[in-house]
């Protein structure tokens, strides 16, 4: 898993954050990352199961599409 500081952000890069209940382990991280990276515009996904936080970086990201992707992974998300 990479951190936002590992990747310089351009001025057009946006960041969205979501709280995701039920994430507890590395499997959760892999499942959520796999689904969210399929969303158009997403360039980086940071998942922290210990804090239940998912941060999504990219441009032109549709927040509803990210929530749907997290749902597809089996979790419920709300905008943080």
Secondary structure, DSSP 8 states (H G I E B T S, - for coil): ---GGGS---TT-EEEEEEEET--SHHHHHHHHHHHTTSTTEEEEEEETTTTEEEEEESS--HHHHHHHHHHTT-EEEE-
